[in-house]
Amino acid sequence: MQNTIEVTVGQRRFHVQVTGAGQHILLLHGYPLDHRMWDRCISLLQDQYLCIAPDLRGFGGNSEERFGFSIADLAADCSQILNALQVREPVVVCGLSMGGYVAMEFVERYREQVAGAILTNTRCNADDAKGVATRLETASKALRDGAVAATSPMMEKLFASDSHSEQNAARSLVEPMMASTHPSTLAWSQMAMALRRSFCERMSQWQLPVACVGGEHDTICPPQVIENMHRAIPNSRLHIISRSAHLSPLEQPKAFAEIVRSL
Ligand code: MLT
């Protein structure tokens, strides 16, 4: 089964890719991407998993967000999307970077909907003052100068430099995705990330199986940050994927799919 459907939650309509059959896995994209960043992984997982990959609020095919939102709002959207899809069984929640922040909030708030978690290229700590200031600058740049100006500095940090053909294809998928994100969505999601809470201490109470995944060359969430998160979670495993940077699932989908299967 491969299907992008529209799911209505309150006043919003969400584009959600629903593909495959088996154990349910909820795939949450990073900033400033959309559900298509999971396509390669989905094609490797669909024989064993029902993959549910929404566009988060304001991203991808969804309408522009004119008002602010929080990471908790994005987690609530995910819970309601699962309810609207009549998903009754707990899911593995898998989030990359900003999607990882949403996944952590989802585990905290909707534990009954969660069977396990995969936190990839993300971090459990909140931003420091410098990080918040940078986000405010990026938010104003997006509103003032547009999506390309606000997102292009990020591009060089997303992929490992020893680029191979798969990574080149990934680049050409990601660049237009970033450039077409609504400036207001960029700005509001920067604000949401700036205001997110830390999960590092709360995670010591987590009882579920967790995989903490990083990219060998990730400079946004370096391997050390992933290792710190792994140490904070009792039932977690650490995986650092070689020849990848910030978009490990997109750069090395086979290695990532193996990690999902091993959870
Ligand atoms: C992402 O990839 O989602 C962002 O790098 C997250 C962030 O800015 O913290």
Boltz pocket constraint, residues with backbone or C-beta under 6 A from the ligand:
constraints:
  - pocket:
      binder: B
      contacts: [[A, 29], [A, 30], [A, 31], [A, 32], [A, 96], [A, 97], [A, 98], [A, 99], [A, 121], [A, 193], [A, 220]]
      max_distance: 6.0
